[in-house]
Amino acid sequence: MACFERASPALKEILLKLYRTEKPMEIDHHLYEFGAVEYHIQSSASDPHDTYLSIATPLLSQGVQPSHGLSHHTIEMIKGICSDCLEIVEPAREGYQLTLRLDLAKIPRGKDGAKVIAQISSVQAVILSSQLKEMLQNVNSQETSKGMYKPIKLVYHPREPFFVIRQPQKITAVFPMRFRENSDVIIATAFFQELMDVGSSEAWAKAPPCTWSPIPPPELRGELFEDLSTNGGFVSFDIFSCHVEGKQLDKTVWSLLNFYAYVKHHVKCTRGFIQRRMKNRLGSLVEVLQNASLEKEEHIQKDEGCRYVRKLVSFSRSKILNRRCGHFTKRIRSPIKIHGFSRFRQQWTMPKFSLTKYTKLD
């Protein structure tokens, strides 16, 4: 089940290409989809009228007993898709549960032909849905114990079994939820609680009621411990007669088969959304810190400039001139030495006169 649509988009694209082509095409193609589903499409240019489609898919089984082959009810459902252009090849090719011979020339042209191609592309969904429908119709043959019908364990994937319990007024489907990561358990638990709240509102009164519990419901008493050991609790849907009448039956069955895939898809998308939000938030916080550091550096540079201006203003004009011209004045004050000047000064030295002392006469 690669998507929640009944028709396989990849298979539909290839069949439409063969259906609309004017020249015969040589195709031998394998398709692999989620859930161990495999398609093999073969078309030969020498035989343009016949196209072979082989399908391998896990089949629903009850308990540990594997399901071998397709039941008569399932084969009749497949033939009802388009009996004019579709034929079941028996036996199926090795490794596949079903092989179909398609005559695309017999498919009507226009919108009706596209609808038939879409129905052929949904053959894998028809197989699973018809199996579950048949099991639900045959539940009445199960033995009862203490006024309650015995649960039927259905296995599509080995690690994803679910239970169907037929009761007098309703059918209960119980899904044990298991997750590998603890974060997935938290996301899924919040989703289940929200699903309960939305399901109990008046806007969704026609939908099957949903309940979630961390412990097994009473209907599963006596089941194996391995089937009841979970870390995500148990999700139960109560299906009434209004949910299985007419076209509602196909929608209900397909929703039950895709419930595990839908929960995984929701958990994966939620985890990715949270990671993107955290990454964006981290980026915004880093940007705020970088802006704050830049503003702090600019403020420090402004403070240093203001302090330098204040120091310059605090000095007087004489101090500033002294600092700027001090070395020049020192050079001026230093004595000037002239060669030969000492001899000239000795020749022109004034004679020294002796001073005689005179006494004062009275």
C-alpha positions in Angstrom: 0.0 0.0 0.0 2.2 2.8 -1.3 -0.6 5.3 -0.9 -4.1 5.6 0.5 -5.7 5.4 -2.9 -7.0 2.1 -4.0 -5.3 2.3 -7.4 -1.6 2.0 -7.7 -0.3 5.3 -9.3 2.7 3.7 -10.9 0.8 0.8 -12.4 -1.9 3.1 -13.6 0.6 5.3 -15.4 2.1 2.3 -17.3 -1.3 0.9 -18.3 -2.5 4.3 -19.5 0.7 4.6 -21.6 0.0 1.2 -23.2 -3.7 2.1 -23.6 -3.0 5.4 -25.4 -0.1 4.4 -27.6 -0.7 4.0 -31.3 2.3 1.7 -32.0 2.9 -1.6 -30.2 5.4 -1.3 -27.3 7.9 -3.8 -25.9 7.6 -3.7 -22.1 9.0 -6.0 -19.4 8.8 -4.0 -16.2 8.8 -4.8 -12.4 7.2 -2.5 -9.9 7.7 -2.7 -6.1 5.6 -0.9 -3.6 5.3 -0.6 0.1 4.0 -3.6 1.9 6.0 -6.2 -0.2 3.7 -5.7 -3.2 5.2 -6.5 -6.6 3.8 -6.0 -10.1 5.2 -7.5 -13.3 3.9 -6.0 -16.6 4.8 -7.7 -19.9 3.8 -6.5 -23.4 5.2 -7.7 -26.7 5.3 -5.9 -30.0 4.6 -9.2 -31.8 1.4 -9.7 -29.7 0.0 -6.1 -29.1 -3.4 -7.3 -28.1 -2.4 -9.2 -25.0 -0.7 -7.6 -21.9 0.1 -9.7 -18.9 -0.1 -8.4 -15.4 1.2 -10.5 -12.5 0.7 -9.5 -8.9 2.4 -10.7 -5.7 1.0 -9.4 -2.4 0.9 -10.6 1.2 -2.5 -12.1 1.9 -4.6 -11.7 5.0 -4.4 -14.7 7.3 -6.1 -15.8 10.4 -3.7 -16.2 13.3 -0.5 -18.1 12.4 -2.1 -20.1 9.6 -0.9 -18.5 6.3 -3.4 -18.0 3.5 -2.6 -20.0 0.3 -4.0 -18.8 -2.9 -7.1 -16.8 -3.6 -10.6 -17.8 -2.5 -13.5 -18.3 -4.9 -15.1 -15.1 -3.6 -12.0 -13.1 -4.3 -11.7 -14.5 -7.9 -15.3 -13.5 -8.6 -14.6 -10.0 -7.3 -11.6 -9.7 -9.7 -13.6 -10.9 -12.7 -16.2 -8.3 -12.0 -13.8 -5.5 -12.6 -14.1 -5.8 -16.4 -15.0 -9.2 -17.8 -14.7 -8.2 -21.4 -11.0 -7.1 -21.3 -9.7 -9.1 -18.3 -9.0 -12.9 -18.0 -7.4 -14.8 -15.2 -4.5 -17.0 -16.3 -4.4 -20.3 -14.4 -2.0 -21.3 -13.0 -0.4 -18.0 -12.1 3.2 -17.4 -13.0 5.8 -18.6 -10.5 6.2 -16.3 -7.5 2.9 -14.5 -8.0 -0.6 -15.1 -6.6 -2.4 -13.8 -9.6 -1.7 -13.4 -13.4 -4.1 -11.4 -15.6 -4.3 -11.3 -19.4 -5.5 -7.8 -20.5 -6.9 -6.9 -23.9 -6.5 -3.2 -23.9 -8.1 -2.9 -27.4 -11.5 -3.9 -25.9 -11.5 -1.1 -23.4 -13.7 1.8 -24.5 -12.2 5.1 -25.4 -12.6 8.3 -23.5 -13.3 8.8 -19.8 -14.9 5.4 -19.4 -11.6 3.8 -20.5 -9.6 5.7 -17.9 -12.0 4.5 -15.2 -11.5 0.9 -16.3 -7.7 1.3 -16.2 -8.1 2.8 -12.7 -10.1 -0.3 -11.6 -7.5 -2.7 -13.0 -4.8 -0.8 -11.2 -6.7 -1.3 -7.9 -6.8 -5.1 -8.2 -4.4 -5.5 -5.2 -6.9 -3.5 -3.1 -9.7 -5.7 -4.4 -7.9 -8.8 -3.2 -7.3 -7.5 0.3 -10.8 -6.0 0.7 -12.6 -9.1 -0.6 -10.6 -11.2 1.9 -11.6 -9.0 4.8 -15.2 -8.9 3.7 -15.4 -12.7 3.4 -13.9 -13.0 6.9 -16.4 -10.6 8.4 -19.3 -12.4 6.8 -18.1 -15.8 8.1 -17.5 -14.6 11.7 -20.9 -16.0 12.8 -19.5 -19.5 12.5 -17.0 -18.9 15.3 -17.6 -20.4 18.7 -18.7 -18.1 21.5 -17.5 -18.2 25.1 -19.3 -16.5 28.0 -21.7 -14.6 25.7 -18.9 -13.0 23.6 -17.7 -14.0 20.2 -14.1 -15.1 20.0 -11.7 -12.4 18.4 -10.3 -13.2 15.0 -6.7 -12.3 14.6 -5.9 -11.0 11.1 -2.3 -10.7 10.0 -1.2 -8.6 7.0 2.3 -7.8 8.2 3.9 -10.1 10.8 4.5 -7.2 13.2 1.1 -5.6 12.6 -1.8 -7.9 13.5 -5.2 -6.6 14.4 -8.3 -8.2 15.8 -12.0 -8.3 14.6 -14.7 -9.1 17.1 -18.3 -9.7 15.9 -20.9 -8.8 18.5 -24.7 -8.8 18.3 -25.1 -5.1 17.5 -21.6 -4.1 16.1 -18.2 -5.2 14.9 -15.2 -4.1 16.9 -11.8 -3.7 15.3 -8.8 -3.5 17.7 -5.4 -2.4 16.6 -2.4 -3.0 19.0 0.1 -0.1 18.3 3.8 -0.6 18.4 6.5 1.9 17.8 10.3 1.8 17.8 11.1 5.3 19.0 9.9 6.8 22.2 9.3 10.1 20.4 6.9 8.3 18.0 5.0 6.9 21.0 4.5 10.5 22.3 3.3 11.8 18.9 1.0 8.8 18.3 -0.5 9.1 21.8 -1.4 12.7 21.3 -2.9 11.8 17.9 -5.1 9.1 19.4 -6.4 11.4 22.1 -7.2 14.0 19.5 -8.9 11.4 17.3 -11.1 10.5 20.3 -12.0 14.1 20.9 -12.8 14.8 17.3 -14.8 11.6 16.9 -17.0 12.4 19.8 -18.0 15.8 18.3 -21.3 16.3 16.5 -19.6 17.0 13.2 -18.3 13.4 13.1 -21.3 11.7 14.6 -21.6 9.4 11.5 -18.0 8.1 11.7 -17.2 4.9 13.7 -16.6 5.7 17.3 -12.9 5.5 18.3 -11.4 4.7 21.7 -7.8 4.5 22.8 -6.6 2.7 25.9 -3.1 2.0 27.2 -4.3 -1.5 28.4 -5.9 -4.2 26.3 -9.7 -4.0 26.0 -11.9 -6.7 27.7 -12.6 -8.3 24.3 -9.0 -9.5 24.0 -8.8 -11.4 27.3 -7.2 -14.7 26.8 -5.1 -13.8 23.8 -1.4 -14.4 23.6 0.9 -12.2 25.7 3.0 -11.4 22.6 0.0 -9.9 20.8 -0.9 -7.8 23.8 2.5 -6.4 24.6 2.6 -2.9 23.1 4.1 0.5 23.9 1.4 2.6 22.1 -1.8 1.2 23.6 -4.8 -0.2 21.8 -7.1 1.7 19.3 -10.6 0.3 18.9 -13.3 1.2 16.3 -17.0 0.2 16.7 -18.5 -0.5 13.3 -22.3 -0.5 13.2 -24.7 -1.6 10.4 -24.8 1.9 8.9 -21.0 1.7 8.2 -21.2 -1.5 6.1 -24.2 -0.8 3.9 -23.8 -0.4 0.2 -20.7 1.6 -0.8 -19.8 2.3 2.8 -18.6 -1.3 3.1 -15.7 -0.8 0.7 -14.7 2.5 2.4 -14.8 1.0 5.9 -12.8 -2.1 4.9 -10.2 0.0 3.1 -9.9 2.3 6.0 -9.3 -0.6 8.4 -6.6 -2.1 6.1 -4.8 1.3 5.9 -5.0 2.3 9.5 -1.5 1.2 10.4 -0.1 3.0 7.3 -2.1 6.1 8.0 -0.8 6.3 11.6 2.8 5.8 10.5 2.4 8.5 7.8 1.0 10.9 10.4 3.8 10.3 12.9 6.5 10.7 10.1 5.0 13.9 8.9 4.6 15.3 12.4 8.2 14.4 13.3 9.4 16.1 10.2 7.3 19.2 10.9 8.7 19.4 14.5 12.3 19.1 13.2 11.7 21.8 10.7 10.2 24.1 13.3 13.1 23.4 15.7 15.6 24.1 12.9 14.0 27.4 12.0 13.7 28.4 15.6 17.4 27.6 16.2 18.3 29.7 13.2 16.3 32.7 14.5 18.0 32.4 17.9 21.5 32.2 16.4 20.6 35.3 14.3 19.5 37.2 17.5 22.7 36.3 19.3 24.8 37.4 16.3 23.0 40.7 16.1 23.5 41.2 19.9 27.2 40.5 19.7 27.6 42.9 16.8 25.8 45.7 18.7 27.9 45.0 21.7 31.1 45.4 19.7 29.9 48.6 18.1 29.0 50.0 21.6 32.5 49.0 22.9 34.2 50.8 20.0 32.1 53.9 20.6 33.0 53.9 24.3 36.7 53.7 23.5 36.4 56.6 21.0 34.6 58.7 23.6 37.3 58.0 26.2 40.1 59.0 23.8 38.3 62.3 23.1 37.8 63.0 26.8 41.5 62.5 27.5 42.4 65.0 24.7 40.0 67.5 26.1 41.3 67.1 29.7 44.8 68.2 28.6 45.6 71.9 28.7 47.0 73.7 25.7 50.4 74.1 27.3 50.6 70.4 28.0 49.7 69.6 24.5 52.3 71.9 23.1 54.8 70.6 25.5 54.2 67.1 24.4 54.3 68.0 20.7 57.3 70.4 20.8 59.2 69.2 23.9 61.9 67.5 21.9 62.4 70.7 19.8 62.9 73.0 22.7 65.4 70.5 24.2 67.5 70.7 21.1 67.4 74.6 21.3 68.5 74.7 24.9 71.5 72.5 24.4 74.8 74.4 24.0 76.2 75.1 20.5 79.7 73.9 20.0 82.0 75.8 17.5 85.4 74.5 16.6 88.3 77.0 17.5 86.1 79.3 19.5 87.8 78.4 22.8 91.2 79.8 21.5 89.4 83.0 20.3 87.9 83.4 23.7 91.3 83.1 25.5 92.8 85.9 23.4 90.0 88.4 24.1 89.8 87.7 27.8 89.6 90.8 29.8 92.4 91.4 32.4 91.5 90.9 36.0 91.9 94.0 38.2 92.8 93.6 41.8 90.4 95.4 44.1 92.0 97.4 46.9 90.1 98.0 50.0 89.8 101.6 51.2 89.1 102.5 54.8 86.5 105.1 55.5 87.9 108.4 57.1 86.0 109.8 59.9 
